[in-house]
Amino acid sequence: MTVLRTPDGMQAVNVTLVCGTRAEAAYFSIFPKATGATESAIGQIPQVGNLPTGEKIFSGVFPGVRPGDLYGHRVSGPWDPDKGDTYNAHKVVFPLLAAAASHTIQVPPLTGPKADSRPYAFALGDRSQREMSEVDSGPWVPKGVVVDHETDGSGGSSGERRVLRAGRLTATGRPVPTAILELNPRTLTSALGRQLAMTGIRPGTLRAMGTPAVISYLATLGFPDLEFMPTFISANERHLKRPNIWGYNNFGIAIDPQLIDDSRGPQYGPVEFRRLLRDLEVWGMGVYADVAPAHTAEGDFSGISLSLKLLGNREAYRLHPGNPKKYLDFSGCLNAVDTSSGLGGYYVFNGLRLLAQWYPLIGVPPGPGIDRGKERKGRLRPEPRVLPAAGAGSGAFAHGLHLRAARRTCARSSGRGP
């Protein structure tokens, strides 16, 4: 989404949505800030073309939309689970490329007193899971928050990229080995709660990571680079008994609302993240942002529907050729995004490109690179292709991708990796 300014001074947004080949219509929905439950306005997005692989491109300009507004999408199309199609316009699509989100979610169980039919595209009473749910998911699904990166008050251009330090790459373009400290901003700052008590800043947030107490502590450890475990929106895994506090169950690149300590609203999450990265850079520390786009929080067919399942399930995920209701689980997280498809590749690689554009990062681990290095049956290629589409991002991203991909691929090939 791009925020535009019309000649008469009004604001508008340019919305682009890529859907599967059988999508019939796409809609842009605005939700009230107070509740975010039911649309206050909805407009159809016109189809403007197709990707070379056949997926449909919907794009349009909507006036009167301002930073801080909540939005989502609905997509209509056939409901035919046996063929891999799970379109359901009763369910709201969370915008995968949004920079900020209204709230986080807890995935409810399928049965029992806490069962909730809103997140599921199939009717809960149907054991075959072939009946489409007509329950509106609007009150449950997080909404994207409109962010104007050009005038968000963070100081400086959001497109500013961190310049790699001299000597980081060899003459042949290979990365020079470096020491990287991997950490979780939420748990680290929670552990340092006593040191933060006098600041009035809530532990477990990005603002807490940027306090002198935390940054000076990190500086004493002597690591030139840090790797943040995901700071992006994620969901709990229903099939696991304990919550995933590490954040590796993402469904977008929006800053996790739980990490934001700003009374002005979640649209200032990107501002906090940029400020933190710049503060760390002053101390000589660069940041790799971990993200897990090779799978999503939607799980398998019995999982929730809030993104790719509603946009074009059969194109977005790797499905079993003989049974499209069965997901090929290369990631170990119940599904695997097919980044070789037009739909899956569009959201994964554009997500990486936007992270490079919005934030002064120096790299990102290669979740999608490992996926690209696999054959259809899940076997690792003899010579894995690490992100041939990395050109969509910055050179700094390609550096981080290459470094981590080589390490993980070698470990897995030798039997030492998971």
C-alpha positions as CSV (number, residue, x, y, z in Angstrom):
1,M,0.0,0.0,0.0
2,T,1.2,3.5,-0.9
3,V,-0.1,6.7,0.6
4,L,-0.8,9.3,-2.1
5,R,-1.6,13.0,-1.9
6,T,-4.1,14.3,-4.4
7,P,-3.7,17.8,-6.0
8,D,-6.5,19.2,-3.8
9,G,-4.6,18.2,-0.6
10,M,-6.6,15.0,0.1
11,Q,-5.0,11.8,1.0
12,A,-5.6,8.5,-0.8
13,V,-4.0,5.0,-0.9
14,N,-3.0,2.9,-3.8
15,V,-3.9,-0.7,-3.0
16,T,-2.5,-3.7,-4.9
17,L,-3.5,-7.3,-4.2
18,V,-2.3,-10.5,-6.0
19,C,-4.8,-13.4,-5.9
20,G,-5.0,-16.9,-7.3
21,T,-6.0,-17.7,-10.8
22,R,-9.6,-18.6,-9.8
23,A,-10.3,-15.5,-7.7
24,E,-13.4,-13.7,-8.9
25,A,-13.3,-10.4,-7.1
26,A,-11.2,-8.5,-4.5
27,Y,-12.4,-5.9,-2.0
28,F,-10.7,-3.2,0.1
29,S,-12.3,-2.7,3.5
30,I,-12.0,0.1,6.1
31,F,-12.8,-0.7,9.7
32,P,-13.6,1.7,12.5
33,K,-10.7,2.3,14.9
34,A,-12.8,2.0,18.0
35,T,-13.8,-1.7,17.5
36,G,-12.4,-2.9,14.2
37,A,-15.3,-5.3,14.0
38,T,-17.4,-4.5,11.0
39,E,-16.5,-2.6,7.9
40,S,-17.4,1.1,7.8
41,A,-16.6,1.2,4.1
42,I,-15.9,-1.3,1.4
43,G,-14.9,-0.9,-2.2
44,Q,-14.1,-3.4,-5.0
45,I,-10.6,-3.4,-6.3
46,P,-10.5,-3.6,-10.2
47,Q,-8.4,-6.3,-11.9
48,V,-5.6,-4.7,-13.9
49,G,-3.8,-7.7,-15.2
50,N,-2.1,-11.0,-14.5
51,L,1.3,-12.3,-13.5
52,P,3.1,-14.4,-16.1
53,T,2.1,-17.4,-14.1
54,G,-1.6,-16.5,-14.4
55,E,-2.3,-15.1,-10.9
56,K,-4.6,-12.1,-11.0
57,I,-3.5,-8.6,-10.1
58,F,-6.0,-6.2,-8.5
59,S,-5.1,-2.6,-8.0
60,G,-6.9,0.7,-7.4
61,V,-6.8,4.1,-5.7
62,F,-9.1,4.8,-2.7
63,P,-9.5,8.5,-1.6
64,G,-10.1,9.6,1.9
65,V,-8.0,6.9,3.6
66,R,-5.6,8.4,6.2
67,P,-2.6,7.1,8.3
68,G,-3.9,5.2,11.3
69,D,-7.0,3.8,9.5
70,L,-7.6,0.1,9.9
71,Y,-8.0,-2.0,6.7
72,G,-8.2,-5.5,5.3
73,H,-9.4,-7.4,2.3
74,R,-12.0,-9.8,1.2
75,V,-11.7,-12.1,-1.8
76,S,-14.5,-14.1,-3.5
77,G,-14.0,-17.2,-5.5
78,P,-14.9,-20.9,-5.6
79,W,-15.0,-23.0,-2.4
80,D,-13.7,-26.4,-3.5
81,P,-11.3,-27.9,-0.9
82,D,-10.9,-31.1,-2.8
83,K,-9.3,-29.1,-5.6
84,G,-7.3,-26.8,-3.3
85,D,-9.6,-23.8,-3.6
86,T,-10.5,-22.2,-0.2
87,Y,-11.8,-18.8,-1.2
88,N,-14.3,-17.4,1.4
89,A,-15.5,-13.8,1.3
90,H,-16.9,-14.2,4.8
91,K,-13.4,-14.1,6.1
92,V,-11.2,-11.0,6.2
93,V,-7.7,-11.2,4.7
94,F,-5.0,-9.7,6.8
95,P,-2.7,-7.6,4.5
96,L,0.6,-9.5,4.4
97,L,2.6,-6.4,3.3
98,A,1.2,-4.0,6.0
99,A,3.8,-2.3,8.1
100,A,1.6,-2.2,11.2
101,A,-1.3,-4.3,12.7
102,S,-4.2,-3.4,15.0
103,H,-3.7,-6.3,17.4
104,T,-2.4,-9.8,17.9
105,I,-4.4,-13.0,18.0
106,Q,-4.8,-16.3,20.0
107,V,-5.8,-19.2,17.8
108,P,-8.8,-20.9,19.4
109,P,-9.4,-24.7,19.5
110,L,-11.7,-26.5,17.1
111,T,-13.7,-28.2,19.8
112,G,-14.8,-27.6,23.3
113,P,-16.2,-24.6,25.2
114,K,-13.5,-22.2,23.8
115,A,-14.1,-23.2,20.2
116,D,-14.6,-20.2,17.9
117,S,-15.7,-20.6,14.2
118,R,-14.6,-17.1,13.1
119,P,-11.0,-17.9,12.2
120,Y,-11.8,-21.0,10.2
121,A,-12.9,-21.1,6.6
122,F,-14.8,-24.4,7.0
123,A,-17.8,-25.0,9.2
124,L,-16.7,-26.4,12.6
125,G,-19.6,-28.9,12.7
126,D,-18.6,-30.6,9.5
127,R,-16.0,-33.3,10.3
128,S,-15.1,-33.7,6.6
129,Q,-14.3,-29.9,6.5
130,R,-15.9,-29.6,3.1
131,E,-18.7,-27.2,4.2
132,M,-17.8,-23.5,3.9
133,S,-18.2,-21.3,7.0
134,E,-20.4,-18.3,6.6
135,V,-19.4,-16.7,10.0
136,D,-17.8,-13.3,9.5
137,S,-14.2,-13.3,10.8
138,G,-14.0,-9.4,10.8
139,P,-14.3,-9.0,14.6
140,W,-11.4,-11.5,15.2
141,V,-8.8,-11.0,12.4
142,P,-6.1,-8.3,13.0
143,K,-6.3,-5.4,10.6
144,G,-3.6,-3.6,8.7
145,V,-2.9,-0.1,9.8
146,V,-2.2,2.6,7.2
147,V,1.3,4.0,7.6
148,D,2.8,6.9,5.8
149,H,6.5,6.2,5.9
150,E,7.4,9.6,4.4
151,T,5.9,11.7,7.1
152,D,5.7,9.3,10.1
153,G,7.9,11.5,12.4
154,S,10.8,9.1,12.6
155,G,13.3,11.6,11.2
156,G,15.0,11.0,7.9
157,S,13.9,9.0,5.0
158,S,12.5,5.5,5.7
159,G,14.3,4.3,2.6
160,E,17.7,5.0,4.1
161,R,19.7,1.8,4.1
162,R,22.6,0.9,6.3
163,V,25.9,1.0,4.4
164,L,27.9,-2.2,4.9
165,R,31.1,-1.5,6.8
166,A,34.4,-1.6,5.0
167,G,35.8,-5.1,4.8
168,R,32.5,-6.9,5.3
169,L,32.7,-8.4,1.8
170,T,35.7,-9.9,0.2
171,A,37.0,-8.9,-3.3
172,T,35.0,-11.8,-4.7
173,G,31.8,-10.6,-3.0
174,R,31.7,-13.4,-0.4
175,P,30.8,-12.4,3.2
176,V,33.6,-12.0,5.8
177,P,32.9,-14.2,8.8
178,T,31.6,-12.2,11.7
179,A,30.2,-12.8,15.2
180,I,26.4,-12.4,15.5
181,L,24.5,-12.4,18.8
182,E,21.0,-13.8,18.4
183,L,18.5,-12.4,20.9
184,N,14.8,-12.0,21.5
185,P,14.0,-8.3,22.3
186,R,10.9,-9.3,24.3
187,T,12.5,-11.8,26.6
188,L,15.8,-9.9,27.0
189,T,14.2,-6.7,28.1
190,S,11.8,-8.6,30.3
191,A,14.8,-10.1,32.0
192,L,16.3,-6.7,32.6
193,G,13.0,-5.4,34.1
194,R,14.7,-4.2,37.3
195,Q,17.1,-2.0,35.3
196,L,14.2,-0.5,33.4
197,A,12.0,0.1,36.4
198,M,13.1,3.7,36.9
199,T,12.6,4.6,33.2
200,G,8.8,4.2,33.1
201,I,9.2,2.2,29.9
202,R,7.4,-1.2,29.7
203,P,9.8,-4.2,29.5
204,G,9.3,-6.5,26.5
205,T,9.0,-3.7,24.0
206,L,11.2,-2.1,21.3
207,R,11.4,1.1,23.3
208,A,12.9,-0.9,26.2
209,M,15.5,-2.3,23.8
210,G,16.6,1.2,23.0
211,T,17.2,2.4,26.5
212,P,20.8,3.1,27.6
213,A,20.7,0.3,30.1
214,V,20.0,-2.3,27.5
215,I,22.2,-0.9,24.7
216,S,25.2,-0.4,27.0
217,Y,24.8,-4.0,28.3
218,L,24.9,-5.3,24.7
219,A,27.9,-3.1,23.9
220,T,29.9,-4.7,26.8
221,L,29.4,-8.1,25.1
222,G,31.4,-7.0,22.2
223,F,29.4,-8.4,19.3
224,P,29.5,-6.3,16.1
225,D,26.1,-7.5,14.9
226,L,22.9,-8.6,16.4
227,E,20.2,-10.9,15.1
228,F,16.7,-10.2,16.4
229,M,14.3,-13.1,16.6
230,P,11.1,-12.1,14.8
231,T,9.7,-8.7,15.8
232,F,6.8,-9.2,13.3
233,I,3.2,-10.2,14.0
234,S,2.8,-13.9,14.7
235,A,0.2,-16.3,16.2
236,N,0.3,-19.1,18.8
237,E,0.4,-22.7,17.5
238,R,-2.8,-24.4,18.4
239,H,-1.4,-28.0,18.3
240,L,1.4,-27.1,20.8
241,K,0.7,-26.9,24.5
242,R,3.1,-24.0,25.2
243,P,3.1,-20.6,23.4
244,N,5.7,-19.8,20.9
245,I,7.4,-16.8,22.6
246,W,10.1,-16.7,19.9
247,G,7.8,-15.4,17.3
248,Y,8.6,-17.8,14.5
249,N,5.0,-18.3,13.5
250,N,4.6,-15.1,11.4
251,F,1.8,-14.1,9.0
252,G,3.1,-10.8,7.8
253,I,5.8,-8.2,8.2
254,A,3.8,-5.8,10.4
255,I,5.6,-5.0,13.7
256,D,4.2,-7.1,16.5
257,P,1.7,-4.8,18.4
258,Q,2.9,-6.4,21.7
259,L,6.3,-4.8,21.1
260,I,5.0,-1.3,20.7
261,D,5.0,1.1,23.7
262,D,3.5,4.2,22.1
263,S,0.2,5.7,23.2
264,R,-0.3,7.2,19.8
265,G,-1.2,3.8,18.3
266,P,0.2,0.8,16.4
267,Q,1.0,2.8,13.3
268,Y,4.1,4.1,15.2
269,G,5.6,0.6,15.5
270,P,7.8,1.2,12.4
271,V,8.9,4.5,13.9
272,E,10.0,2.7,17.1
273,F,11.8,0.0,15.2
274,R,13.7,2.5,13.0
275,R,14.7,4.6,16.0
276,L,16.0,1.5,17.8
277,L,18.1,0.4,14.7
278,R,19.6,3.9,14.4
279,D,20.4,4.0,18.2
280,L,22.2,0.6,17.9
281,E,24.1,1.8,14.9
282,V,25.5,4.8,16.8
283,W,27.0,2.2,19.2
284,G,28.5,0.3,16.2
285,M,26.0,-2.6,16.2
286,G,24.1,-3.6,13.1
287,V,21.0,-5.7,13.1
288,Y,19.8,-8.7,11.1
289,A,16.0,-9.1,11.3
290,D,14.8,-12.7,11.5
291,V,11.6,-13.5,9.7
292,A,10.0,-16.8,8.8
293,P,8.2,-16.3,5.4
294,A,8.8,-20.0,4.3
295,H,5.6,-20.9,6.2
296,T,2.7,-19.0,7.7
297,A,0.6,-19.2,10.9
298,E,-2.3,-20.6,8.9
299,G,-1.2,-24.2,9.6
300,D,-2.6,-27.1,7.6
301,F,-6.1,-27.5,6.2
302,S,-7.6,-27.6,9.7
303,G,-5.9,-24.4,10.6
304,I,-7.0,-20.8,10.5
305,S,-7.6,-18.7,7.4
306,L,-6.5,-15.1,7.4
307,S,-4.0,-14.7,4.5
308,L,-2.8,-16.9,1.7
309,K,-5.5,-19.5,2.0
310,L,-8.0,-16.8,1.2
311,L,-5.9,-15.2,-1.6
312,G,-5.2,-18.4,-3.5
313,N,-4.5,-21.5,-1.5
314,R,-3.6,-23.8,-4.4
315,E,-1.0,-21.4,-5.8
316,A,0.4,-20.1,-2.5
317,Y,1.2,-23.4,-0.7
318,R,2.8,-26.6,-1.6
319,L,0.0,-29.1,-1.7
320,H,0.0,-32.9,-2.1
321,P,-0.5,-33.7,-5.8
322,G,-2.9,-36.5,-5.1
323,N,-4.8,-34.8,-2.2
324,P,-4.9,-30.9,-2.3
325,K,-6.4,-30.9,1.2
326,K,-3.0,-32.2,2.4
327,Y,-0.2,-29.7,2.8
328,L,3.4,-30.6,2.1
329,D,5.2,-29.7,5.4
330,F,8.8,-28.9,4.4
331,S,9.1,-26.3,7.2
332,G,8.1,-28.4,10.1
333,C,5.3,-25.9,10.8
334,L,2.4,-27.6,9.1
335,N,2.7,-25.8,5.7
336,A,5.2,-24.5,3.2
337,V,4.8,-21.4,1.1
338,D,5.5,-22.1,-2.6
339,T,8.0,-19.3,-3.4
340,S,8.4,-20.6,-6.9
341,S,4.8,-19.7,-7.7
342,G,3.8,-16.2,-8.7
343,L,1.5,-15.7,-5.7
344,G,3.8,-17.1,-3.0
345,G,6.9,-15.5,-4.5
346,Y,5.2,-12.1,-4.8
347,Y,4.4,-11.8,-1.1
348,V,7.6,-13.3,0.2
349,F,10.1,-11.4,-2.0
350,N,8.1,-8.1,-1.9
351,G,8.0,-8.5,1.9
352,L,11.8,-8.7,2.0
353,R,12.1,-5.8,-0.4
354,L,9.9,-3.6,1.8
355,L,11.8,-4.5,5.0
356,A,15.0,-3.4,3.2
357,Q,13.2,-0.2,2.1
358,W,11.6,0.7,5.4
359,Y,14.4,-0.1,7.9
360,P,18.2,0.3,8.0
361,L,18.9,-3.4,8.4
362,I,22.0,-5.3,7.2
363,G,20.5,-8.7,6.5
364,V,17.8,-11.2,6.9
365,P,18.0,-15.0,7.5
366,P,17.1,-17.1,4.4
367,G,13.8,-18.9,5.2
368,P,12.6,-18.6,1.6
369,G,16.1,-19.4,0.3
370,I,16.0,-22.8,1.9
371,D,12.5,-23.4,0.4
372,R,13.8,-22.4,-3.1
373,G,16.6,-24.9,-2.6
374,K,14.2,-27.9,-2.3
375,E,12.6,-30.0,-5.0
376,R,8.9,-30.7,-5.1
377,K,9.3,-33.9,-3.0
378,G,11.2,-31.9,-0.3
379,R,14.7,-33.2,-1.1
380,L,17.5,-30.7,-0.9
381,R,19.0,-29.9,-4.3
382,P,22.6,-30.9,-4.8
383,E,23.4,-27.2,-5.5
384,P,20.7,-25.2,-3.7
385,R,19.5,-22.1,-5.4
386,V,19.7,-19.4,-2.7
387,L,17.2,-16.7,-3.5
388,P,17.5,-16.1,-7.2
389,A,15.0,-13.4,-6.7
390,A,17.0,-11.6,-4.0
391,G,17.7,-8.8,-6.5
392,A,14.2,-7.5,-5.5
393,G,15.9,-6.4,-2.2
394,S,19.0,-4.6,-1.4
395,G,22.6,-5.8,-1.6
396,A,22.7,-5.8,2.2
397,F,19.9,-8.3,2.2
398,A,21.6,-10.5,-0.3
399,H,24.7,-10.5,2.0
400,G,22.7,-11.7,5.0
401,L,20.8,-14.2,3.0
402,H,23.9,-15.7,1.5
403,L,25.7,-15.9,4.9
404,R,23.0,-17.8,6.7
405,A,21.8,-19.9,3.8
406,A,25.3,-21.3,3.3
407,R,25.6,-22.1,7.0
408,R,22.2,-23.8,7.3
409,T,22.4,-25.7,4.0
410,C,25.8,-27.1,4.8
411,A,24.7,-28.2,8.2
412,R,21.6,-30.0,6.8
413,S,23.5,-31.6,3.9
414,S,26.1,-33.1,6.4
415,G,23.3,-34.3,8.7
416,R,24.1,-31.9,11.5
417,G,21.1,-29.6,10.9
418,P,17.4,-30.2,11.8
